[in-house]
């Protein structure tokens, strides 16, 4: 097998090696069943045991209260952009959206198809390089929605917005379980798995019971949260392999010390990289210091040709996925939960060599 390289991809992203190794064994036989995980019926005892353990670990790690359901859905976080307003934005109501990047913009566009959307705040005026300090909320709004981490622009909410309603919804796709989360502050938390929790193809939704019941019963069956809640996410065949792999990642996170330990590890990785960038004569971070993401570090040289030259050097050195999104340009180092600290060290060493070269 070729030697694994440092994968800075924004997603699908790096997974823990020990998780991949265990999954490799389970492809041929899940435990001693003689049937691979990809082949097991979702209604059979073997997979039901996997499902129950995965949900239990999810609840344990996040401290999820009993009045919340844990759902494993399909369609990615993008499907939640329309499923949320379909269920919660009734005629005549208003939903508040905090716009801090491309994904929250996409969420707004979908919500506008179903009702009135109020933009509570936006950082578009500076190309989403910061998190607004304040937001204006609509009294009696159906819900308020924000994106906790912005992969493209490298910004992250340090804490949830100051929202006093009972229906705060967060798209946590790119920083889910990277730090402790007070689930009770939210009506719903959702995230695509492919950055911090597992493979592409499964979406974690943590939703309070009363939110589930707000949706009209006239919606198509698969687009009602109650359908999935009543059937333990198995109304239809669920993404079984994704759920299984997510369970392995939950075990790995628990082994690291849980969400508090993950925050410490992630903060150390990010600060090390930001400290170098802040003192670099060549590279410059694009996000405002008070809004910087621990998950996605975006930076530029200020010269597109120089950016491209640096990216090619990193690729030759065994670092992949560092090319930034076209909206920002430059480079983007995605250092999610499973990304090793050694990869950050390797990037910094290449940056140092590149800086010396440019100084000549």
C-alpha positions in Angstrom: 0.0 0.0 0.0 1.3 3.5 -0.8 2.5 5.6 2.1 -0.3 7.8 3.5 0.3 11.5 3.0 -1.0 14.5 4.9 -4.5 15.2 3.6 -5.5 18.9 4.2 -8.7 18.4 2.1 -11.8 20.4 3.2 -13.9 17.3 2.8 -14.3 14.5 2.4 -11.5 14.7 4.9 -9.0 12.8 6.9 -10.2 9.9 9.1 -8.3 8.3 12.0 -6.0 5.5 10.7 -7.2 3.1 13.4 -10.8 3.7 12.3 -9.9 2.9 8.7 -8.1 -0.2 9.8 -11.0 -1.6 11.8 -13.4 -0.7 9.0 -11.2 -2.6 6.5 -11.5 -5.7 8.6 -15.3 -5.3 8.9 -15.7 -5.1 5.1 -15.2 -8.8 5.0 -16.9 -9.7 8.3 -18.5 -7.5 10.9 -17.2 -9.2 14.0 -17.6 -13.0 13.7 -20.8 -12.7 11.6 -19.2 -13.8 8.4 -21.0 -11.0 6.6 -19.4 -7.7 5.8 -20.7 -4.4 7.2 -21.8 -3.3 3.7 -23.9 -6.5 3.3 -25.8 -6.6 6.5 -29.5 -5.9 6.6 -30.3 -2.7 8.4 -33.0 -4.6 10.2 -30.8 -7.5 11.3 -29.5 -7.9 14.8 -25.9 -7.2 13.9 -26.6 -3.8 12.4 -29.2 -2.8 14.9 -26.5 -3.3 17.6 -24.2 -1.1 15.6 -26.9 1.6 15.3 -27.8 1.5 19.0 -24.1 1.8 20.0 -23.5 4.7 17.6 -26.5 6.6 18.9 -25.5 5.9 22.6 -21.9 7.1 22.0 -23.2 10.3 20.2 -25.5 11.0 23.2 -22.7 10.4 25.7 -20.1 12.5 23.9 -22.4 15.6 23.5 -24.4 15.1 26.6 -27.6 15.0 24.6 -30.8 15.4 26.8 -33.5 12.8 26.6 -36.0 15.1 24.9 -33.8 15.3 21.7 -33.7 12.7 19.0 -30.6 11.6 17.2 -31.2 11.1 13.5 -28.9 9.7 10.7 -30.2 11.1 7.4 -29.2 11.3 3.8 -28.9 14.1 1.3 -26.1 16.0 3.0 -26.4 19.1 5.1 -27.6 20.9 1.9 -30.8 18.9 2.1 -31.4 20.4 5.5 -31.3 23.8 3.9 -34.8 23.2 2.5 -36.1 20.5 4.9 -35.8 23.0 7.8 -38.0 25.7 6.4 -40.4 23.2 4.9 -41.0 21.9 8.4 -40.6 25.1 10.5 -41.3 28.2 8.4 -45.1 28.4 8.3 -47.0 30.9 6.2 -46.8 34.4 7.6 -43.8 33.6 9.8 -40.2 34.9 9.6 -36.9 33.0 10.0 -33.7 34.8 11.0 -30.5 33.9 9.2 -26.9 34.9 10.1 -25.0 35.1 6.9 -21.3 34.4 7.3 -20.3 32.5 4.2 -21.3 30.6 1.1 -23.2 27.8 3.0 -25.3 30.2 4.9 -26.1 32.0 1.7 -27.2 28.7 0.2 -29.4 28.1 3.2 -31.0 31.5 2.8 -31.8 30.9 -0.9 -33.6 27.6 0.0 -35.5 29.2 2.9 -36.8 32.0 0.8 -38.7 29.5 -1.3 -40.9 28.8 1.7 -41.3 32.0 3.6 -39.9 35.3 4.8 -36.2 35.4 5.6 -34.7 38.2 7.7 -30.9 38.6 7.5 -29.9 39.2 11.1 -26.3 40.0 10.2 -23.8 39.5 7.4 -20.1 39.8 6.9 -20.3 39.8 3.1 -19.1 43.4 3.1 -15.6 42.1 3.8 -15.7 38.9 1.8 -16.8 37.0 4.9 -13.5 37.5 6.6 -15.1 38.0 10.1 -17.9 36.9 12.3 -20.3 39.9 13.1 -20.3 40.9 16.8 -24.0 41.5 16.9 -27.2 40.3 15.2 -30.7 41.7 15.0 -33.4 39.0 15.7 -37.0 39.1 14.8 -39.4 38.9 17.8 -41.3 35.7 17.6 -39.3 34.3 14.7 -39.9 30.7 13.7 -36.2 30.0 14.3 -32.7 31.5 13.9 -30.1 29.8 11.8 -26.4 30.1 11.7 -23.3 28.2 10.4 -20.8 27.7 13.2 -17.7 27.3 11.0 -17.1 28.6 7.5 -14.8 26.2 5.5 -14.3 28.5 2.5 -13.4 31.7 4.4 -11.8 30.2 7.5 -14.0 31.8 10.1 -15.8 30.3 13.1 -18.2 31.4 15.8 -16.3 31.4 19.1 -19.6 30.9 20.9 -23.3 30.7 19.7 -25.0 34.0 18.9 -26.8 35.8 21.7 -30.2 34.5 20.9 -33.0 34.3 23.5 -35.5 32.3 21.5 -36.0 28.6 21.9 -35.4 27.6 18.3 -31.7 28.2 17.5 -30.5 26.0 14.6 -26.9 25.5 13.7 -25.2 24.0 10.7 -22.2 22.5 12.4 -21.0 20.5 9.4 -17.3 21.6 9.6 -16.8 21.8 13.4 -19.2 19.3 14.9 -17.7 17.5 17.9 -14.4 19.5 17.6 -15.3 21.1 21.0 -17.9 20.8 23.7 -21.4 21.8 22.8 -24.4 22.7 25.0 -27.1 20.9 23.1 -29.8 22.4 25.3 -29.2 25.8 23.8 -30.4 24.6 20.4 -33.6 23.5 18.8 -31.6 21.6 16.2 -27.9 20.8 15.3 -27.1 19.2 12.0 -23.9 18.3 10.2 -22.7 16.4 7.2 -20.3 13.7 8.5 -17.5 14.0 5.9 -15.3 16.5 7.8 -15.2 15.4 11.5 -17.5 12.4 11.9 -17.1 9.9 9.1 -17.6 9.4 5.4 -19.7 11.4 3.0 -23.3 10.2 2.7 -24.7 10.5 6.2 -26.0 13.6 8.0 -26.3 13.8 11.7 -29.3 15.7 13.0 -29.9 16.3 16.7 -33.4 17.8 17.1 -35.6 18.6 20.1 -38.9 16.7 20.3 -41.2 19.7 20.0 -39.4 20.9 16.9 -40.0 17.6 15.3 -43.8 17.9 15.8 -44.0 21.4 14.3 -43.8 20.2 10.8 -47.0 19.9 8.7 -48.2 16.3 8.3 -49.0 17.2 4.7 -45.4 17.2 3.7 -44.0 14.2 1.7 -43.3 11.4 4.2 -39.5 11.4 3.8 -39.3 15.2 4.3 -41.0 15.1 7.8 -38.6 14.8 10.8 -41.3 12.8 12.6 -41.0 10.1 10.0 -37.3 9.5 10.8 -37.7 10.0 14.6 -40.5 7.4 14.8 -38.6 4.9 12.8 -35.1 5.3 14.3 -33.8 6.7 11.0 -34.8 3.4 9.3 -38.1 4.3 7.5 -36.1 3.4 4.4 -32.7 1.8 4.2 -30.3 4.2 6.0 -26.7 4.8 5.1 -25.5 1.8 7.1 -21.8 2.0 6.4 -21.7 5.7 7.2 -23.5 5.1 10.5 -21.1 2.2 11.3 -18.0 4.4 10.5 -19.4 7.3 12.5 -19.7 4.9 15.5 -16.0 4.1 15.1 -15.1 7.8 15.0 -17.2 8.4 18.2 -15.2 5.6 19.9 -12.0 7.2 18.7 -13.1 10.6 20.1 -14.0 9.1 23.4 -10.6 7.4 23.5 -8.9 10.8 23.0 -10.7 12.1 26.1 -14.0 13.4 24.7 -14.9 16.8 23.3 -13.0 18.8 25.9 -9.8 17.0 24.9 -10.6 17.4 21.2 -10.9 21.1 21.7 -7.5 21.2 23.4 -5.9 19.2 20.6 -7.5 21.2 17.9 -6.7 24.6 19.5 -3.0 23.6 19.8 -2.8 22.6 16.2 -4.5 25.8 14.9 -2.6 28.2 17.2 0.7 26.7 16.1 -0.1 27.4 12.5 -1.6 30.9 13.1 1.4 31.9 15.2 3.7 31.1 12.3 1.5 32.9 9.8 1.3 36.0 12.0 5.1 36.2 12.0 5.6 35.2 8.4 7.2 37.7 5.9 5.5 35.9 3.0 2.1 34.4 4.1 -0.9 36.3 5.5 -4.0 34.8 7.2 -7.3 36.0 5.5 -9.6 35.8 8.5 -9.8 38.5 11.1 -7.9 37.4 14.3 -11.1 37.4 16.5 -12.9 35.2 14.0 -10.4 32.6 13.0 -11.4 29.0 12.6 -9.7 26.1 14.3 -10.8 23.8 11.5 -9.9 25.7 8.3 -6.9 28.0 8.2 -7.0 30.2 5.1 -3.9 32.2 4.0 -2.4 33.9 0.9 0.9 35.3 -0.2 -0.9 38.2 -2.1 0.5 36.9 -5.4 -1.5 34.2 -7.2 1.6 32.9 -9.1 3.5 32.6 -5.8 0.5 30.8 -4.2 0.5 28.3 -7.1 4.2 27.8 -6.7 3.9 27.1 -3.0 1.0 24.6 -3.5 3.1 22.6 -6.1 6.0 22.4 -3.6 3.7 21.1 -0.9 2.3 18.5 -3.2 5.7 17.2 -4.1 6.5 17.0 -0.4 3.5 14.8 0.3 1.0 17.4 1.4 -2.3 17.4 -0.4 -5.5 19.5 -0.5 -4.0 22.9 0.3 -5.4 24.9 -2.7 -7.8 27.5 -1.4 -11.4 28.0 -2.6 -11.7 30.3 -5.6 -13.7 32.8 -3.5 -10.6 33.4 -1.4 -7.7 32.0 -3.4 -4.4 31.2 -1.8 -4.2 28.2 0.5 -6.5 26.5 2.9 -5.3 24.0 5.6 -8.2 22.0 6.9 -7.1 20.5 10.2 -10.2 18.6 11.4 -10.3 16.3 14.4 -8.4 13.5 12.9 -5.7 15.6 11.2 -2.4 14.8 13.0 -0.3 17.5 14.6 2.7 16.2 12.6 1.0 17.4 9.5 0.9 20.9 10.8 4.6 20.7 11.7 5.4 19.5 8.2 3.5 22.4 6.6 5.2 24.9 8.8 8.7 23.5 7.9 7.9 23.8 4.2 6.6 27.4 4.8 9.9 28.2 6.5 11.9 26.9 3.6 9.7 28.8 1.1 10.1 32.0 3.1 13.9 31.7 3.0 13.8 31.0 -0.7 11.8 34.2 -1.3 14.2 36.2 0.8 17.1 35.4 -1.5 
